Amino acid sequence: LAAALAREKALLERAEDVEREHEAALAVVRGELTAAYGREREVVERAEAAERRAAERVAKAEGDTKALRERVKGTLGTEARAVRAEQAVQVLTRRLEQSEDLRLRAHEML
């Protein structure tokens, strides 16, 4: 009977050891998950900020393009100036497209 009690006590102690090891492993996993979530949240926040900046650039480029087109219509008289102005509009349009591409890439990062 004493031997059976001793075996049972040893089994209980081993079960308690295994439970402590399991809890320690769970704590490590929880810590890793918390850290991973923090890194993911940081990436999302940076991507959102990049998307906002890209949207602001797009809006500015659209405004610049519109203003330049209006100025071309109202103030440029010579053919050479009109050609240069249209080239500037094309440059602004390319920048707008690039800004839109950046905004889309930032959005995809989300």
Secondary structure, 3 states (H helix, E strand, C coil): CHHHHHHHHHHHHHHHHHHHHHHHHHHHHHHHHHHHHHHHHHHHHHHHHHHHHHHHHHHHHHHHHHHHHHHHHHHCCCHHHHHHHHHHHHHHHHHHHHHHHHHHHHHHHC
